[in-house]
Amino acid sequence: MELHELRPAPGSRKEGKRLGQGRGSGTGKTSGKGHKGQKARAGGGVRPGFEGGQMPLSRRIPKRGFNNARFAKVYQVVNVGALEERFESGAVIGAKELRECNLIKKVTKPYKILGEGEVTKAFTVKANAFSAEAIRKIEAAGGKTEVV
């Protein structure tokens, strides 16, 4: 295939609707907008969520109570099985090593080690948090866990 032979997939490109092109076109005169009214005017229409003057749903619903989402600590998660695959026995695993292996995205954000997978190698893991299962598996294999 040559560069000049490239074509878009059939049906992926569509001609725009030509409005106001006479009676026979099907979209002549009022251009498919009907007669008068707010939606027929230039720049007309209503904002999203507008319900014709009725109290909008977003304002009818009660907004009480506390939501912890703003203050919740969000961890990057790493499973012990992933550590088993990528690190040798005796390795000291910290944020920098996890980032180099693409197991976490940012060194500055907190990360937590979870217990999914098996561990046979003994390594020292430094993390912001551990699940109880992860601690049990790492220490059963002869490794150590450190909360930083």
C-alpha positions in Angstrom: 0.0 0.0 0.0 1.3 3.5 -1.0 0.6 6.8 0.8 -1.6 8.0 -2.1 -3.8 4.9 -1.8 -4.9 5.5 1.8 -8.6 6.1 2.2 -10.8 6.6 5.3 -12.9 3.5 6.3 -16.2 3.3 4.4 -18.9 5.2 6.4 -16.5 6.9 8.7 -16.7 10.3 6.9 -20.1 12.0 6.5 -21.0 15.1 4.5 -22.4 17.9 6.7 -26.1 18.6 6.3 -26.6 21.6 3.9 -29.3 23.7 5.4 -31.5 26.3 3.7 -31.0 25.1 0.2 -34.5 25.4 -1.1 -37.8 23.6 -0.7 -36.8 20.5 -2.6 -33.8 19.8 -0.3 -35.9 18.8 2.7 -34.1 21.3 4.8 -35.1 24.6 3.1 -36.8 27.7 4.5 -36.6 27.1 8.3 -33.6 24.7 7.9 -35.2 21.9 10.0 -35.8 24.2 13.0 -39.6 24.5 12.7 -41.4 27.8 13.2 -40.4 30.4 15.8 -39.6 29.5 19.4 -36.4 29.7 21.4 -34.8 26.7 19.7 -35.4 28.3 16.2 -33.4 31.5 17.1 -29.7 32.1 16.4 -27.8 31.0 19.6 -31.1 29.8 20.9 -31.7 26.8 23.2 -31.5 26.1 26.9 -28.6 25.2 29.1 -28.0 21.5 30.2 -30.3 20.6 33.1 -32.9 23.2 32.4 -36.4 21.8 32.9 -38.6 24.6 31.5 -38.6 26.6 34.7 -39.5 23.7 37.0 -37.1 23.3 39.9 -34.2 21.3 38.3 -33.3 17.8 39.7 -29.9 19.0 40.8 -31.6 21.5 43.1 -34.4 19.2 44.3 -32.1 16.6 45.7 -31.1 17.1 49.4 -27.5 17.9 50.0 -26.9 17.0 53.6 -24.2 15.1 55.4 -20.5 14.6 55.1 -18.6 13.0 52.3 -15.0 11.9 53.0 -14.0 11.7 49.3 -12.2 15.1 49.4 -10.0 13.9 52.3 -9.7 10.2 51.6 -6.2 8.9 51.2 -5.8 7.4 47.7 -3.1 4.7 47.4 -1.3 3.4 44.3 -1.6 -0.4 44.7 1.1 -3.0 44.1 0.5 -6.7 44.6 3.2 -9.0 46.1 2.9 -11.3 43.0 4.2 -8.4 40.9 7.2 -7.9 43.3 7.9 -11.6 43.0 8.1 -11.4 39.2 10.3 -8.3 39.0 12.7 -8.4 41.9 15.5 -10.8 42.9 15.8 -12.3 46.4 17.5 -10.0 48.9 16.4 -6.8 47.1 15.5 -3.7 49.0 12.3 -2.4 47.3 11.3 1.3 47.7 9.4 3.9 45.7 12.2 4.5 43.3 12.6 0.8 42.5 8.8 0.4 42.0 8.8 3.4 39.7 11.6 2.0 37.6 9.6 -1.2 37.1 6.5 0.8 36.2 4.6 -0.6 39.2 3.6 2.9 40.4 3.1 6.1 38.5 4.4 8.7 40.9 7.1 8.4 43.6 5.5 11.3 45.5 2.1 9.7 46.0 1.5 7.1 48.7 1.5 3.4 47.7 0.2 0.2 49.4 1.3 -3.4 49.0 -1.5 -5.9 48.7 -1.4 -9.7 49.2 -2.5 -10.9 45.7 -0.1 -13.6 44.4 2.6 -15.8 45.9 6.0 -14.9 47.4 9.0 -17.3 47.5 11.8 -14.7 47.5 13.0 -12.9 50.6 13.1 -9.1 50.1 12.8 -6.0 52.2 9.8 -3.8 51.2 9.4 -0.2 52.2 5.9 1.2 51.6 3.4 3.7 53.0 0.9 0.9 53.9 0.6 -2.9 53.8 -2.4 -5.2 53.9 -2.3 -7.9 56.6 -2.1 -10.6 53.9 0.9 -8.9 52.2 2.8 -8.7 55.5 2.0 -12.3 56.3 3.2 -13.5 52.9 6.4 -11.4 52.8 7.5 -12.4 56.3 6.6 -16.1 55.6 9.1 -16.0 52.7 11.8 -14.6 55.0 11.4 -11.0 54.0 10.9 -7.7 55.9 8.3 -5.0 55.7 8.9 -1.3 56.7 6.3 1.4 56.8 7.8 4.7 55.6 
